[in-house]
């Protein structure tokens, strides 16, 4: 139980960092976090809880396989979804898991992540909610975004949150894997928010903070004629450079995002 509690405590720390009001990544009950317990279960924020004030009572431990099995259905009505989320809890005393439990389960399995953070950053959403959608993020502007967020983000057009969104994310993760041969670090949900897929809580926070910086730079670039993207060959080179791969590993462990 010590290991399970350690993961839960780290998840609470991640949630509170993500939910800091000054960061403008998530407000009120927005956003959610999850972490694999490495035993076929995962911790996830309970429905209605706030990231900024999340405590032990605000997270639920959920069985992974029953949630993934539900996604084999073409459609589930709201009553069945409600019942399924409650039934998937390991401890029936835990609160109802977030409605986004489905997409977290997908990210923790097919997305190759051990930790997931979902937020609604003001900086990114003012772009993702525009007529341009995720297109401005399809090119890189500076090396650190490549190192921290990967060579390309995955993108999902707007889908109703919950069950339908999880199925759309699963399809995009499969497409991305087919194109790049690896899962994404960053998932952009148009008219919704951003999701970081990481191997540690530190990596998730790094990805979200770097995405916030990326969005702010993008926004400012349009005031001066538009983005000046790095050539694809340079992005590929940065992604493969041995020194950048080493820095990527160190950032995951140490939590910094500066060069």
Secondary structure, DSSP 8 states (H G I E B T S, - for coil): -HHHHHHHHHHHHHHHHHT-GGGTS--TT--EEEEE-SSSEEEEEBTT--GGG--GGGEEEEEHHHHHHHTTSS---HHHHHHHHHHTBSSTTS--B-TTHHHHHHHHHTT--SEEEEE--HHHHHHHTSTTTTGGGGS--SHHHHHHH-SS-EEE----TTHHHHHHHHHHHHHHHHHHSS--SEEEETTTEEEEEESSHHHHHHHHHHHHHHHHHHHHHGGGTS-----HHHHHHHHH-HHHHHHHHHHHHH-----
